[in-house]
Amino acid sequence: MEALALERKAEQNRELRERLAQLKKERNAIILAHYYQRDEIQEVADFRGDSFLLAQKAAQTDADVIVFCGVHFMGESAKILAPHKTVLVPDERAGCPMADMVNPIGLRELKAKHPNAKVVTYINSSADVKAETDICCTSANAVKVVNSVEGDEVIWCPDKNLGHYVQQHTDKKMIIWEGYCNTHDMLTVKDVYEMRAKYPNAQFVVHPECRPEVVELADFVGSTTGILKYCRESSHKEFIVGTEDGTGYQLRVDSPDKTFHFASKFLVCPNMKVNNLKKVVKALETMQPQIHVPQDVADKARLSLERMLLVK
């Protein structure tokens, strides 16, 4: 019975992929997929990447339609950078709890208390918050961005764990917002110790959205793209991975001869997993749900994103 169900699922996915290819051609559309998406979505994506790479692709594409497979703030960023494109998301319920932990009113209040501080905001944030921001960043370029801004004081939001990591690599005073990623923050020191005891020859690679005490245990700390590059180029053959489990797809593609163990069974973002292949096809069939950002908000937010893209 299980084999029959798997066969039926495979047949459904084949039919969906064929329909998707047809719709992409008709709509002049591209599929952008974050590394945390389900395998079935990453398999059909035109570009897979982290927030930074996908923001670049959205800004550069010649396509008329962008289907952004990630969470809501990513679709907003794509629309801000490509305002004349139609930006679709497979499921508008795919939100980000960390992005919801900061709001423009609270950020304005903090800015009033620190009028000389520049605001650096993680791209994992709403368009309204980006509009209150001097420059955005991703985990891939956070240290470079913070060190690039003028002045000695930075308001950082919303991820306190990534902020703590950046603080170790800058001389600037950082006022850090108390937000966090629910998924990465669940990984504990106990989890890491247990996995290291189970796999003593494995290296531990971790995302800086994890707790500082977890990050301290790592053999390598980096963004999703950084982790992929490190594992691909490393001579080591076995890794304990401290980031969202969707990354396993690209890790296996890049390094089929290596073994990867995720550091916890809880490293699964439920919001990222809301999307599936059927919803991607439906989005292109119906041209819904579309992302809309008010022009006044988009114009302000665009400056913070474009400044980020200029940092080398």
The 8 nearest C-alpha neighbors of each residue, nearest first, counted from 0:
[[1, 3, 2, 4, 5, 6, 7, 8],
 [0, 2, 4, 3, 5, 6, 7, 8],
 [3, 1, 5, 4, 0, 6, 7, 8],
 [4, 2, 6, 0, 1, 5, 7, 8],
 [3, 5, 1, 7, 6, 2, 8, 0],
 [6, 4, 8, 2, 7, 3, 9, 1],
 [7, 5, 3, 9, 4, 8, 2, 10],
 [6, 8, 10, 4, 9, 5, 3, 11],
 [7, 9, 5, 11, 10, 6, 4, 12],
 [10, 8, 6, 12, 7, 11, 5, 13],
 [9, 11, 7, 13, 12, 8, 6, 14],
 [12, 10, 8, 14, 13, 9, 15, 7],
 [11, 13, 15, 9, 14, 10, 16, 8],
 [14, 12, 10, 16, 11, 15, 9, 17],
 [13, 15, 11, 17, 12, 16, 18, 10],
 [16, 14, 12, 18, 17, 13, 19, 11],
 [15, 17, 19, 13, 18, 14, 12, 20],
 [18, 16, 14, 20, 19, 15, 13, 21],
 [19, 17, 15, 21, 16, 20, 22, 14],
 [18, 20, 16, 22, 21, 17, 280, 15],
 [21, 19, 23, 17, 18, 22, 16, 24],
 [22, 20, 18, 24, 19, 23, 25, 17],
 [23, 21, 25, 19, 24, 20, 26, 18],
 [24, 22, 28, 20, 26, 27, 25, 21],
 [23, 25, 27, 22, 21, 26, 20, 28],
 [26, 24, 22, 23, 27, 21, 28, 20],
 [25, 27, 28, 23, 24, 22, 64, 63],
 [28, 26, 24, 62, 23, 63, 25, 64],
 [29, 27, 64, 23, 26, 62, 65, 63],
 [30, 28, 65, 45, 66, 62, 64, 31],
 [29, 31, 66, 44, 45, 65, 67, 32],
 [32, 30, 67, 46, 44, 68, 47, 66],
 [33, 31, 68, 47, 44, 41, 69, 67],
 [32, 34, 48, 35, 69, 49, 47, 36],
 [33, 35, 246, 48, 36, 245, 49, 47],
 [36, 34, 245, 33, 246, 243, 271, 37],
 [37, 35, 34, 245, 271, 33, 272, 40],
 [36, 38, 39, 40, 272, 245, 41, 35],
 [37, 39, 41, 40, 42, 248, 36, 245],
 [38, 40, 42, 37, 41, 276, 43, 275],
 [41, 39, 42, 38, 43, 37, 276, 44],
 [40, 42, 38, 44, 43, 39, 32, 36],
 [41, 43, 40, 39, 44, 38, 248, 45],
 [44, 42, 40, 41, 45, 39, 16, 30],
 [45, 43, 30, 41, 46, 31, 42, 32],
 [44, 46, 30, 29, 31, 43, 47, 32],
 [47, 45, 31, 44, 32, 48, 30, 53],
 [48, 46, 32, 33, 31, 34, 44, 41],
 [47, 49, 33, 52, 34, 53, 46, 32],
 [48, 50, 51, 52, 33, 34, 53, 224],
 [49, 51, 53, 52, 54, 48, 137, 33],
 [52, 50, 54, 53, 49, 137, 55, 139],
 [53, 51, 55, 48, 54, 49, 50, 56],
 [52, 54, 56, 55, 50, 51, 48, 57],
 [53, 55, 57, 51, 52, 56, 77, 50],
 [56, 54, 52, 58, 53, 57, 59, 51],
 [57, 55, 53, 59, 58, 54, 60, 52],
 [56, 58, 54, 77, 55, 59, 60, 53],
 [57, 59, 55, 80, 56, 81, 60, 54],
 [60, 58, 56, 57, 55, 61, 81, 54],
 [59, 61, 62, 57, 56, 58, 63, 29],
 [60, 62, 63, 59, 27, 64, 57, 58],
 [63, 61, 28, 60, 27, 64, 29, 65],
 [64, 62, 84, 27, 28, 85, 61, 65],
 [63, 65, 28, 85, 62, 84, 86, 27],
 [66, 64, 86, 29, 28, 67, 87, 30],
 [67, 65, 87, 30, 88, 86, 31, 29],
 [68, 66, 31, 88, 74, 65, 69, 87],
 [69, 67, 32, 31, 88, 66, 33, 89],
 [68, 70, 33, 271, 67, 32, 73, 36],
 [69, 71, 93, 94, 73, 72, 271, 95],
 [70, 72, 94, 74, 73, 93, 75, 91],
 [71, 73, 75, 74, 125, 70, 124, 76],
 [74, 72, 76, 75, 71, 70, 77, 69],
 [73, 75, 77, 71, 72, 76, 67, 78],
 [74, 76, 72, 78, 73, 77, 79, 290],
 [77, 75, 79, 73, 74, 78, 72, 80],
 [76, 78, 74, 80, 57, 75, 79, 81],
 [79, 77, 81, 82, 75, 76, 80, 86],
 [78, 80, 76, 82, 297, 77, 81, 301],
 [81, 79, 58, 77, 78, 82, 76, 301],
 [80, 82, 78, 58, 84, 79, 83, 77],
 [83, 81, 78, 79, 84, 80, 85, 77],
 [84, 82, 81, 85, 78, 63, 80, 79],
 [85, 83, 63, 82, 81, 64, 86, 78],
 [84, 86, 64, 65, 63, 87, 83, 289],
 [87, 85, 65, 290, 289, 66, 64, 78],
 [86, 88, 289, 66, 288, 290, 67, 65],
 [87, 89, 67, 90, 66, 288, 68, 91],
 [90, 88, 279, 278, 282, 274, 68, 87],
 [91, 89, 92, 88, 93, 274, 278, 273],
 [90, 92, 93, 88, 288, 71, 89, 94],
 [91, 93, 90, 94, 273, 270, 71, 70],
 [94, 92, 270, 70, 91, 71, 90, 273],
 [93, 95, 71, 70, 92, 270, 96, 72],
 [94, 96, 98, 97, 70, 99, 270, 93],
 [97, 95, 99, 98, 100, 94, 181, 180],
 [96, 98, 100, 180, 99, 95, 179, 178],
 [97, 99, 124, 95, 100, 96, 123, 125],
 [98, 100, 96, 97, 101, 95, 102, 124],
 [101, 99, 97, 98, 178, 96, 102, 157],
 [102, 100, 99, 157, 98, 105, 103, 106],
 [101, 103, 105, 104, 128, 106, 100, 99],
 [102, 104, 106, 128, 105, 107, 127, 131],
 [105, 103, 107, 106, 102, 108, 101, 109],
 [106, 104, 108, 107, 103, 102, 109, 101],
 [105, 107, 103, 109, 108, 104, 110, 102],
 [108, 106, 110, 104, 109, 105, 103, 111],
 [107, 109, 105, 111, 106, 110, 104, 112],
 [108, 110, 106, 112, 111, 107, 105, 113],
 [109, 111, 107, 113, 112, 108, 114, 106],
 [112, 110, 108, 109, 114, 113, 107, 106],
 [111, 113, 109, 110, 114, 108, 107, 115],
 [112, 114, 110, 111, 116, 115, 109, 154],
 [115, 113, 111, 110, 116, 112, 117, 109],
 [114, 116, 113, 117, 152, 150, 110, 153],
 [117, 115, 152, 153, 113, 114, 154, 118],
 [116, 118, 153, 154, 133, 119, 152, 115],
 [119, 117, 154, 133, 132, 153, 155, 120],
 [120, 118, 155, 134, 135, 154, 133, 132],
 [121, 119, 135, 156, 155, 122, 136, 118],
 [120, 122, 136, 123, 137, 135, 156, 124],
 [121, 123, 124, 137, 136, 135, 120, 50],
 [124, 122, 121, 98, 72, 125, 97, 95],
 [125, 123, 98, 122, 72, 128, 121, 126],
 [124, 126, 128, 127, 72, 98, 129, 123],
 [125, 127, 129, 128, 300, 130, 75, 124],
 [128, 126, 130, 125, 129, 103, 296, 131],
 [129, 127, 103, 131, 130, 125, 126, 102],
 [128, 130, 300, 132, 126, 131, 127, 125],
 [129, 131, 300, 299, 127, 128, 132, 296],
 [132, 130, 128, 129, 103, 127, 133, 107],
 [133, 131, 129, 118, 130, 134, 303, 119],
 [134, 132, 118, 303, 119, 117, 131, 135],
 [133, 135, 303, 119, 132, 306, 307, 304],
 [136, 134, 120, 303, 304, 307, 119, 121],
 [135, 137, 121, 141, 122, 307, 140, 120],
 [138, 136, 139, 140, 141, 122, 121, 51],
 [137, 139, 222, 141, 140, 136, 161, 207],
 [140, 138, 222, 137, 141, 225, 221, 224],
 [139, 141, 143, 137, 138, 142, 136, 144],
 [142, 140, 144, 136, 138, 137, 143, 139],
 [143, 141, 145, 144, 165, 140, 146, 168],
 [144, 142, 146, 140, 141, 145, 147, 310],
 [143, 145, 147, 141, 146, 142, 140, 136],
 [146, 144, 142, 147, 143, 148, 141, 119],
 [145, 147, 143, 144, 148, 142, 169, 171],
 [148, 146, 144, 145, 143, 149, 310, 142],
 [149, 147, 146, 145, 150, 144, 117, 134],
 [150, 148, 147, 151, 117, 146, 152, 145],
 [149, 151, 152, 148, 116, 117, 115, 153],
 [150, 152, 171, 172, 153, 149, 116, 170],
 [151, 153, 116, 172, 171, 150, 173, 117],
 [154, 152, 173, 116, 117, 118, 155, 174],
 [153, 155, 118, 174, 173, 117, 116, 119],
 [154, 156, 175, 119, 120, 174, 153, 176],
 [157, 155, 176, 120, 158, 175, 121, 154],
 [156, 158, 178, 176, 101, 159, 155, 121],
 [159, 157, 179, 178, 160, 161, 156, 162],
 [158, 160, 162, 177, 178, 161, 179, 176],
 [161, 159, 163, 208, 162, 158, 210, 209],
 [160, 162, 208, 164, 207, 163, 158, 159],
 [161, 163, 159, 165, 160, 164, 158, 166],
 [164, 162, 166, 160, 161, 165, 159, 167],
 [165, 163, 161, 162, 166, 167, 207, 160],
 [166, 164, 162, 168, 167, 142, 163, 161],
 [165, 167, 163, 168, 164, 169, 162, 173],
 [166, 168, 165, 164, 169, 163, 170, 162],
 [169, 167, 165, 166, 142, 170, 164, 146],
 [168, 170, 171, 166, 167, 146, 165, 142],
 [171, 169, 172, 168, 166, 151, 146, 167],
 [172, 170, 151, 169, 152, 173, 153, 146],
 [171, 173, 152, 151, 153, 170, 174, 166],
 [174, 172, 153, 154, 175, 152, 171, 155],
 [173, 175, 154, 155, 153, 172, 176, 152],
 [174, 176, 155, 173, 159, 156, 154, 162],
 [175, 177, 156, 157, 178, 159, 155, 158],
 [178, 176, 159, 175, 157, 158, 179, 156],
 [179, 177, 158, 157, 159, 100, 176, 97],
 [178, 180, 158, 97, 159, 181, 160, 184],
 [179, 181, 97, 182, 183, 184, 208, 158],
 [182, 180, 184, 183, 179, 185, 97, 96],
 [181, 183, 180, 184, 185, 266, 268, 267],
 [184, 182, 209, 185, 180, 208, 181, 186],
 [183, 185, 209, 181, 182, 186, 210, 180],
 [186, 184, 183, 182, 187, 181, 265, 266],
 [185, 187, 184, 183, 190, 263, 209, 188],
 [188, 186, 190, 189, 185, 213, 191, 210],
 [187, 189, 191, 213, 190, 192, 212, 186],
 [190, 188, 192, 187, 191, 193, 186, 194],
 [191, 189, 187, 193, 188, 192, 194, 263],
 [192, 190, 188, 194, 193, 189, 195, 262],
 [193, 191, 195, 189, 194, 190, 196, 188],
 [194, 192, 196, 190, 191, 195, 189, 197],
 [193, 195, 197, 191, 196, 192, 198, 190],
 [196, 194, 198, 199, 192, 197, 193, 191],
 [197, 195, 193, 194, 199, 198, 192, 191],
 [196, 198, 194, 195, 199, 193, 192, 200],
 [199, 197, 195, 201, 200, 196, 194, 239],
 [200, 198, 195, 196, 201, 197, 194, 202],
 [201, 199, 198, 202, 237, 195, 238, 236],
 [202, 200, 238, 237, 198, 199, 239, 203],
 [201, 203, 238, 239, 218, 204, 237, 200],
 [202, 204, 239, 217, 218, 238, 240, 201],
 [205, 203, 219, 240, 217, 218, 241, 220],
 [204, 206, 241, 220, 240, 242, 217, 219],
 [205, 207, 221, 208, 222, 242, 220, 209],
 [208, 206, 209, 161, 164, 221, 220, 214],
 [207, 209, 161, 160, 206, 183, 180, 210],
 [210, 208, 183, 184, 207, 206, 160, 214],
 [209, 211, 213, 212, 160, 184, 214, 208],
 [212, 210, 214, 213, 215, 160, 209, 163],
 [211, 213, 215, 210, 214, 188, 216, 187],
 [214, 212, 210, 211, 215, 188, 216, 187],
 [213, 215, 211, 216, 217, 212, 210, 209],
 [216, 214, 212, 213, 217, 211, 218, 220],
 [217, 215, 214, 213, 218, 212, 203, 191],
 [218, 216, 203, 219, 214, 215, 204, 205],
 [217, 219, 203, 204, 202, 216, 220, 205],
 [218, 220, 204, 217, 205, 221, 203, 226],
 [221, 219, 205, 206, 204, 217, 207, 214],
 [220, 222, 225, 206, 226, 207, 205, 223],
 [221, 223, 225, 139, 138, 224, 206, 226],
 [222, 224, 226, 225, 227, 49, 221, 206],
 [223, 225, 227, 222, 226, 228, 49, 139],
 [224, 226, 222, 221, 228, 223, 227, 229],
 [227, 225, 229, 223, 224, 228, 221, 222],
 [226, 228, 224, 230, 225, 229, 231, 250],
 [229, 227, 231, 225, 226, 230, 232, 224],
 [228, 230, 226, 232, 231, 227, 233, 225],
 [231, 229, 233, 227, 228, 232, 226, 250],
 [230, 232, 228, 229, 254, 233, 227, 253],
 [231, 233, 229, 230, 228, 234, 227, 235],
 [234, 232, 230, 235, 229, 231, 236, 228],
 [233, 235, 236, 232, 230, 231, 237, 229],
 [236, 234, 233, 237, 202, 230, 201, 238],
 [237, 235, 257, 258, 234, 238, 256, 201],
 [236, 238, 201, 258, 257, 235, 259, 202],
 [239, 237, 201, 202, 259, 203, 240, 260],
 [238, 240, 203, 260, 261, 262, 202, 259],
 [241, 239, 261, 204, 262, 242, 260, 238],
 [242, 240, 205, 262, 204, 206, 261, 239],
 [241, 243, 206, 240, 205, 244, 266, 183],
 [244, 242, 266, 267, 245, 246, 35, 268],
 [243, 245, 246, 247, 267, 266, 242, 261],
 [246, 244, 35, 247, 36, 243, 34, 248],
 [247, 245, 244, 34, 248, 35, 249, 243],
 [246, 248, 250, 245, 249, 244, 251, 259],
 [247, 249, 251, 246, 250, 245, 38, 252],
 [250, 248, 252, 251, 247, 246, 253, 34],
 [249, 251, 247, 253, 252, 248, 254, 227],
 [250, 252, 255, 254, 249, 248, 253, 247],
 [253, 251, 249, 250, 254, 255, 248, 247],
 [254, 252, 250, 251, 249, 231, 255, 227],
 [253, 255, 251, 256, 257, 252, 231, 250],
 [256, 254, 251, 257, 252, 253, 250, 258],
 [255, 257, 254, 258, 236, 251, 253, 237],
 [258, 256, 236, 254, 255, 237, 259, 251],
 [259, 257, 237, 236, 238, 260, 256, 255],
 [258, 260, 238, 237, 239, 261, 257, 240],
 [261, 259, 239, 240, 238, 262, 258, 237],
 [262, 260, 240, 263, 239, 241, 259, 244],
 [261, 263, 241, 240, 239, 260, 191, 194],
 [264, 262, 265, 261, 266, 190, 186, 241],
 [263, 265, 266, 261, 262, 267, 244, 186],
 [264, 266, 263, 267, 182, 185, 186, 268],
 [267, 265, 243, 264, 182, 263, 244, 242],
 [268, 266, 265, 243, 244, 269, 182, 264],
 [267, 269, 271, 270, 182, 272, 266, 243],
 [270, 268, 272, 271, 267, 273, 93, 182],
 [271, 269, 93, 273, 272, 268, 94, 70],
 [272, 270, 268, 269, 273, 36, 69, 70],
 [271, 273, 269, 274, 270, 36, 37, 268],
 [274, 272, 270, 271, 93, 269, 275, 90],
 [275, 273, 272, 89, 90, 278, 271, 68],
 [274, 276, 278, 277, 40, 279, 273, 37],
 [275, 277, 279, 278, 40, 39, 280, 274],
 [276, 278, 280, 279, 275, 281, 15, 12],
 [279, 277, 281, 89, 280, 276, 275, 282],
 [280, 278, 89, 276, 282, 277, 281, 275],
 [281, 279, 277, 283, 278, 282, 19, 284],
 [280, 282, 284, 278, 283, 279, 285, 277],
 [283, 281, 287, 279, 286, 285, 280, 284],
 [284, 282, 286, 280, 281, 285, 22, 279],
 [283, 285, 281, 282, 286, 280, 22, 287],
 [284, 286, 287, 282, 283, 281, 288, 280],
 [287, 285, 283, 282, 284, 288, 87, 289],
 [288, 286, 289, 282, 285, 87, 283, 88],
 [287, 289, 87, 88, 91, 282, 286, 290],
 [290, 288, 87, 287, 86, 291, 88, 286],
 [289, 291, 86, 87, 75, 74, 288, 292],
 [290, 292, 289, 293, 78, 75, 86, 79],
 [291, 293, 297, 294, 290, 75, 296, 79],
 [294, 292, 296, 295, 297, 291, 298, 126],
 [295, 293, 297, 296, 298, 292, 299, 79],
 [294, 296, 298, 297, 293, 299, 292, 300],
 [297, 295, 299, 294, 293, 298, 130, 300],
 [296, 298, 294, 300, 79, 299, 295, 301],
 [297, 299, 301, 295, 296, 300, 294, 302],
 [300, 298, 130, 296, 301, 297, 302, 295],
 [299, 301, 130, 129, 297, 303, 302, 298],
 [302, 300, 304, 298, 299, 303, 297, 79],
 [301, 303, 305, 300, 304, 299, 306, 298],
 [302, 304, 134, 306, 135, 133, 300, 301],
 [305, 303, 307, 301, 306, 302, 135, 134],
 [306, 304, 308, 302, 307, 303, 301, 309],
 [305, 307, 309, 303, 304, 308, 134, 302],
 [308, 306, 304, 305, 309, 310, 135, 134],
 [307, 309, 305, 306, 310, 304, 55, 311],
 [308, 310, 306, 307, 311, 305, 304, 144],
 [311, 309, 307, 308, 144, 306, 143, 147],
 [310, 309, 143, 308, 140, 144, 307, 147]]
